[in-house]
Amino acid sequence: MKKLGSAGFAAVLLVLLSAVPAFAGSELPPPGDDVGGVIVHPPGAAPGTTAFTGSGLDVTLWMVVAVALLVVGIAFLVAGRRRRAAVSA
């Protein structure tokens, strides 16, 4: 159980650490705002692109893939623990 708790804590920490850069630029004004007579555009930003990269990559697809892999990993973990308990009994 201690290993499972450690793995869960590490997973949550990894998610939080990977999400921090997304909050770094959240205070930027929307593209096209007039600031001191100059039209402001965040660096590399284009409508419909991913923050910081400027790519048109669909982030939602990769989030679904990541969640699916997480669910499969948890299922294997649970199945392995049940099998080990059944073999040792």
OpenMM code with the backbone's topology and positions (N, CA, C; nanometers):
from openmm import Vec3, app, unit

residues = "MET LYS LYS LEU GLY SER ALA GLY PHE ALA ALA VAL LEU LEU VAL LEU LEU SER ALA VAL PRO ALA PHE ALA GLY SER GLU LEU PRO PRO PRO GLY ASP ASP VAL GLY GLY VAL ILE VAL HIS PRO PRO GLY ALA ALA PRO GLY THR THR ALA PHE THR GLY SER GLY LEU ASP VAL THR LEU TRP MET VAL VAL ALA VAL ALA LEU LEU VAL VAL GLY ILE ALA PHE LEU VAL ALA GLY ARG ARG ARG ARG ALA ALA VAL SER ALA".split()
positions = [
    Vec3(0.0824, -0.1188, 0.0000),
    Vec3(0.0000, 0.0000, 0.0000),
    Vec3(0.0874, 0.1260, 0.0000),
    Vec3(0.2026, 0.1156, 0.0661),
    Vec3(0.2928, 0.2303, 0.0716),
    Vec3(0.3455, 0.2640, -0.0682),
    Vec3(0.3761, 0.1616, -0.1479),
    Vec3(0.4236, 0.1843, -0.2840),
    Vec3(0.3154, 0.2490, -0.3696),
    Vec3(0.1924, 0.2036, -0.3521),
    Vec3(0.0811, 0.2597, -0.4279),
    Vec3(0.0604, 0.4069, -0.3911),
    Vec3(0.0693, 0.4383, -0.2624),
    Vec3(0.0566, 0.5770, -0.2184),
    Vec3(0.1686, 0.6642, -0.2724),
    Vec3(0.2898, 0.6105, -0.2714),
    Vec3(0.4040, 0.6851, -0.3256),
    Vec3(0.3882, 0.7080, -0.4750),
    Vec3(0.3412, 0.6077, -0.5470),
    Vec3(0.3206, 0.6213, -0.6910),
    Vec3(0.2111, 0.7238, -0.7200),
    Vec3(0.1046, 0.7219, -0.6415),
    Vec3(-0.0031, 0.8194, -0.6584),
    Vec3(0.0442, 0.9608, -0.6309),
    Vec3(0.1221, 0.9770, -0.5239),
    Vec3(0.1755, 1.1085, -0.4897),
    Vec3(0.2682, 1.1588, -0.6004),
    Vec3(0.3525, 1.0710, -0.6520),
    Vec3(0.4443, 1.1092, -0.7594),
    Vec3(0.3666, 1.1488, -0.8854),
    Vec3(0.2585, 1.0775, -0.9148),
    Vec3(0.1778, 1.1095, -1.0335),
    Vec3(0.1120, 1.2465, -1.0190),
    Vec3(0.0571, 1.2744, -0.9018),
    Vec3(-0.0060, 1.4046, -0.8790),
    Vec3(0.0982, 1.5158, -0.8866),
    Vec3(0.2143, 1.4931, -0.8282),
    Vec3(0.3203, 1.5918, -0.8324),
    Vec3(0.3669, 1.6174, -0.9763),
    Vec3(0.3780, 1.5126, -1.0556),
    Vec3(0.4177, 1.5276, -1.1954),
    Vec3(0.3158, 1.6102, -1.2731),
    Vec3(0.1877, 1.5849, -1.2494),
    Vec3(0.0833, 1.6606, -1.3183),
    Vec3(0.0892, 1.8073, -1.2791),
    Vec3(0.1056, 1.8336, -1.1506),
    Vec3(0.1124, 1.9728, -1.1051),
    Vec3(0.2354, 2.0446, -1.1608),
    Vec3(0.3489, 1.9776, -1.1592),
    Vec3(0.4703, 2.0398, -1.2105),
    Vec3(0.4633, 2.0639, -1.3610),
    Vec3(0.3962, 1.9768, -1.4328),
    Vec3(0.3856, 1.9975, -1.5769),
    Vec3(0.2814, 2.1036, -1.6113),
    Vec3(0.1895, 2.1325, -1.5197),
    Vec3(0.0869, 2.2343, -1.5453),
    Vec3(0.1334, 2.3745, -1.5087),
    Vec3(0.2375, 2.3871, -1.4285),
    Vec3(0.2840, 2.5192, -1.3834),
    Vec3(0.3211, 2.6113, -1.4996),
    Vec3(0.3912, 2.5659, -1.6045),
    Vec3(0.4238, 2.6582, -1.7135),
    Vec3(0.3009, 2.7173, -1.7825),
    Vec3(0.1895, 2.6467, -1.7812),
    Vec3(0.0686, 2.6994, -1.8439),
    Vec3(0.0163, 2.8209, -1.7694),
    Vec3(0.0415, 2.8279, -1.6402),
    Vec3(-0.0035, 2.9423, -1.5617),
    Vec3(0.0934, 3.0599, -1.5707),
    Vec3(0.2126, 3.0369, -1.6206),
    Vec3(0.3147, 3.1415, -1.6236),
    Vec3(0.2747, 3.2579, -1.7127),
    Vec3(0.2103, 3.2322, -1.8242),
    Vec3(0.1744, 3.3390, -1.9158),
    Vec3(0.0286, 3.3759, -1.9126),
    Vec3(-0.0427, 3.3386, -1.8083),
    Vec3(-0.1868, 3.3603, -1.8053),
    Vec3(-0.2246, 3.5069, -1.7870),
    Vec3(-0.1297, 3.5939, -1.7510),
    Vec3(-0.1631, 3.7347, -1.7298),
    Vec3(-0.1473, 3.8186, -1.8564),
    Vec3(-0.1109, 3.7582, -1.9681),
    Vec3(-0.0955, 3.8322, -2.0925),
    Vec3(-0.2311, 3.8816, -2.1420),
    Vec3(-0.2360, 4.0023, -2.1966),
    Vec3(-0.3629, 4.0497, -2.2529),
    Vec3(-0.3959, 3.9708, -2.3791),
    Vec3(-0.5213, 3.9684, -2.4186),
    Vec3(-0.5561, 3.8964, -2.5412),
    Vec3(-0.4876, 3.9583, -2.6630),
    Vec3(-0.4560, 3.8776, -2.7649),
    Vec3(-0.3892, 3.9317, -2.8834),
    Vec3(-0.4708, 4.0443, -2.9458),
    Vec3(-0.4023, 4.1488, -2.9884),
    Vec3(-0.4693, 4.2593, -3.0538),
    Vec3(-0.5052, 4.3736, -2.9616),
    Vec3(-0.4756, 4.3618, -2.8332),
    Vec3(-0.5051, 4.4719, -2.7416),
    Vec3(-0.4132, 4.5898, -2.7698),
    Vec3(-0.4671, 4.7078, -2.7520),
    Vec3(-0.3904, 4.8305, -2.7738),
    Vec3(-0.3266, 4.8727, -2.6424),
    Vec3(-0.1939, 4.8718, -2.6362),
    Vec3(-0.1210, 4.9117, -2.5167),
    Vec3(-0.0281, 5.0259, -2.5552),
    Vec3(-0.0594, 5.1437, -2.5114),
    Vec3(0.0251, 5.2596, -2.5409),
    Vec3(0.0377, 5.2889, -2.6889),
    Vec3(-0.0677, 5.2663, -2.7656),
    Vec3(-0.0644, 5.2943, -2.9079),
    Vec3(-0.0002, 5.1851, -2.9913),
    Vec3(0.0380, 5.0744, -2.9293),
    Vec3(0.1014, 4.9636, -3.0010),
    Vec3(0.0122, 4.8408, -2.9882),
    Vec3(-0.0101, 4.7727, -3.0985),
    Vec3(-0.0873, 4.6486, -3.0948),
    Vec3(0.0014, 4.5387, -3.0374),
    Vec3(-0.0452, 4.4749, -2.9310),
    Vec3(0.0347, 4.3750, -2.8590),
    Vec3(-0.0055, 4.2353, -2.9035),
    Vec3(0.0946, 4.1560, -2.9382),
    Vec3(0.0745, 4.0144, -2.9703),
    Vec3(0.1722, 3.9337, -2.8864),
    Vec3(0.1245, 3.8352, -2.8076),
    Vec3(0.2179, 3.7507, -2.7337),
    Vec3(0.3121, 3.6794, -2.8309),
    Vec3(0.4360, 3.6558, -2.7915),
    Vec3(0.5333, 3.5950, -2.8827),
    Vec3(0.4885, 3.4581, -2.9311),
    Vec3(0.4860, 3.4421, -3.0611),
    Vec3(0.4533, 3.3132, -3.1213),
    Vec3(0.3061, 3.2788, -3.1188),
    Vec3(0.2225, 3.3693, -3.0705),
    Vec3(0.0809, 3.3361, -3.0580),
    Vec3(0.0082, 3.3587, -3.1896),
    Vec3(-0.0743, 3.2639, -3.2225),
    Vec3(-0.1643, 3.2751, -3.3367),
    Vec3(-0.2972, 3.2147, -3.2940),
    Vec3(-0.4058, 3.2611, -3.3481),
    Vec3(-0.5360, 3.2068, -3.3069),
    Vec3(-0.5427, 3.0556, -3.3254),
    Vec3(-0.5897, 2.9856, -3.2241),
    Vec3(-0.6068, 2.8410, -3.2306),
    Vec3(-0.4805, 2.7603, -3.2087),
    Vec3(-0.3740, 2.8204, -3.1579),
    Vec3(-0.2506, 2.7459, -3.1352),
    Vec3(-0.2291, 2.7203, -2.9875),
    Vec3(-0.1367, 2.6323, -2.9573),
    Vec3(-0.1045, 2.5957, -2.8213),
    Vec3(-0.0129, 2.6999, -2.7585),
    Vec3(-0.0327, 2.7278, -2.6312),
    Vec3(0.0493, 2.8271, -2.5620),
    Vec3(0.1963, 2.7878, -2.5676),
    Vec3(0.2833, 2.8855, -2.5851),
    Vec3(0.4285, 2.8739, -2.5852),
    Vec3(0.4861, 2.8086, -2.7102),
    Vec3(0.4155, 2.7137, -2.7705),
    Vec3(0.4734, 2.6434, -2.8845),
    Vec3(0.4295, 2.7015, -3.0169),
    Vec3(0.3087, 2.7566, -3.0211),
    Vec3(0.2562, 2.8084, -3.1454),
    Vec3(0.2131, 2.7000, -3.2416),
    Vec3(0.2122, 2.5755, -3.1971),
    Vec3(0.1727, 2.4664, -3.2858),
    Vec3(0.0214, 2.4521, -3.2876),
    Vec3(-0.0277, 2.3966, -3.3927),
    Vec3(-0.1709, 2.3727, -3.4044),
    Vec3(-0.2106, 2.2371, -3.3496),
    Vec3(-0.1241, 2.1756, -3.2709),
    Vec3(-0.1472, 2.0418, -3.2164),
    Vec3(-0.2707, 2.0398, -3.1289),
    Vec3(-0.3511, 1.9383, -3.1458),
    Vec3(-0.4722, 1.9252, -3.0664),
    Vec3(-0.4363, 1.8652, -2.9305),
    Vec3(-0.4356, 1.9478, -2.8277),
    Vec3(-0.3960, 1.9043, -2.6941),
    Vec3(-0.4982, 1.8080, -2.6355),
    Vec3(-0.6239, 1.8243, -2.6701),
    Vec3(-0.7282, 1.7386, -2.6156),
    Vec3(-0.7034, 1.5919, -2.6503),
    Vec3(-0.6620, 1.5651, -2.7722),
    Vec3(-0.6331, 1.4273, -2.8129),
    Vec3(-0.5250, 1.3663, -2.7244),
    Vec3(-0.4183, 1.4410, -2.6987),
    Vec3(-0.3083, 1.3877, -2.6184),
    Vec3(-0.3491, 1.3712, -2.4724),
    Vec3(-0.4376, 1.4556, -2.4237),
    Vec3(-0.4867, 1.4384, -2.2864),
    Vec3(-0.5708, 1.3111, -2.2758),
    Vec3(-0.6511, 1.2828, -2.3768),
    Vec3(-0.7307, 1.1593, -2.3773),
    Vec3(-0.6385, 1.0377, -2.3818),
    Vec3(-0.5340, 1.0442, -2.4627),
    Vec3(-0.4378, 0.9332, -2.4700),
    Vec3(-0.3686, 0.9146, -2.3352),
    Vec3(-0.3295, 1.0235, -2.2697),
    Vec3(-0.2632, 1.0141, -2.1393),
    Vec3(-0.3554, 0.9535, -2.0356),
    Vec3(-0.4814, 0.9937, -2.0347),
    Vec3(-0.5775, 0.9382, -1.9380),
    Vec3(-0.6004, 0.7898, -1.9664),
    Vec3(-0.6103, 0.7530, -2.0936),
    Vec3(-0.6288, 0.6116, -2.1286),
    Vec3(-0.5105, 0.5277, -2.0816),
    Vec3(-0.3882, 0.5778, -2.1013),
    Vec3(-0.2703, 0.5045, -2.0545),
    Vec3(-0.2689, 0.4938, -1.9019),
    Vec3(-0.3113, 0.5979, -1.8349),
    Vec3(-0.3186, 0.5940, -1.6893),
    Vec3(-0.4180, 0.4888, -1.6426),
    Vec3(-0.5343, 0.4837, -1.7047),
    Vec3(-0.6359, 0.3847, -1.6669),
    Vec3(-0.5857, 0.2430, -1.6933),
    Vec3(-0.5201, 0.2214, -1.8062),
    Vec3(-0.4654, 0.0884, -1.8370),
    Vec3(-0.3587, 0.0504, -1.7348),
    Vec3(-0.2727, 0.1438, -1.6981),
    Vec3(-0.1702, 0.1160, -1.5981),
    Vec3(-0.2290, 0.0811, -1.4627),
    Vec3(-0.3321, 0.1536, -1.4208),
    Vec3(-0.3973, 0.1237, -1.2926),
    Vec3(-0.4644, -0.0126, -1.2986),
    Vec3(-0.5269, -0.0456, -1.4123),
    Vec3(-0.5899, -0.1774, -1.4265),
    Vec3(-0.4866, -0.2888, -1.4152),
    Vec3(-0.3701, -0.2718, -1.4788),
    Vec3(-0.2639, -0.3727, -1.4679),
    Vec3(-0.2126, -0.3831, -1.3241),
    Vec3(-0.2011, -0.2703, -1.2565),
    Vec3(-0.1559, -0.2701, -1.1180),
    Vec3(-0.2530, -0.3476, -1.0290),
    Vec3(-0.3811, -0.3204, -1.0432),
    Vec3(-0.4832, -0.3895, -0.9630),
    Vec3(-0.4850, -0.5379, -0.9962),
    Vec3(-0.4790, -0.5714, -1.1248),
    Vec3(-0.4793, -0.7131, -1.1647),
    Vec3(-0.3567, -0.7855, -1.1107),
    Vec3(-0.2425, -0.7224, -1.1140),
    Vec3(-0.1203, -0.7843, -1.0618),
    Vec3(-0.1265, -0.8051, -0.9120),
    Vec3(-0.1841, -0.7117, -0.8392),
    Vec3(-0.1951, -0.7261, -0.6942),
    Vec3(-0.2926, -0.8393, -0.6588),
    Vec3(-0.4020, -0.8493, -0.7338),
    Vec3(-0.4992, -0.9576, -0.7083),
    Vec3(-0.4383, -1.0934, -0.7410),
    Vec3(-0.3630, -1.0984, -0.8505),
    Vec3(-0.3016, -1.2249, -0.8901),
    Vec3(-0.1980, -1.2682, -0.7868),
    Vec3(-0.1187, -1.1723, -0.7383),
    Vec3(-0.0170, -1.2051, -0.6380),
    Vec3(-0.0834, -1.2558, -0.5101),
    Vec3(-0.1945, -1.1922, -0.4706),
    Vec3(-0.2647, -1.2360, -0.3504),
    Vec3(-0.3233, -1.3754, -0.3683),
    Vec3(-0.3744, -1.4049, -0.4881),
    Vec3(-0.4328, -1.5363, -0.5140),
    Vec3(-0.3255, -1.6453, -0.5194),
    Vec3(-0.2092, -1.6147, -0.5734),
    Vec3(-0.1008, -1.7131, -0.5838),
    Vec3(-0.0413, -1.7415, -0.4477),
    Vec3(-0.0274, -1.6382, -0.3639),
    Vec3(0.0373, -1.6576, -0.2339),
    Vec3(-0.0573, -1.7224, -0.1321),
    Vec3(-0.1874, -1.7217, -0.1585),
    Vec3(-0.2836, -1.7801, -0.0622),
    Vec3(-0.2991, -1.9283, -0.0791),
] * unit.nanometer
topology = app.Topology()
chain = topology.addChain("A")
for resn in residues:
    res = topology.addResidue(resn, chain)
    for name in ("N", "CA", "C"):
        topology.addAtom(name, app.Element.getBySymbol(name[0]), res)
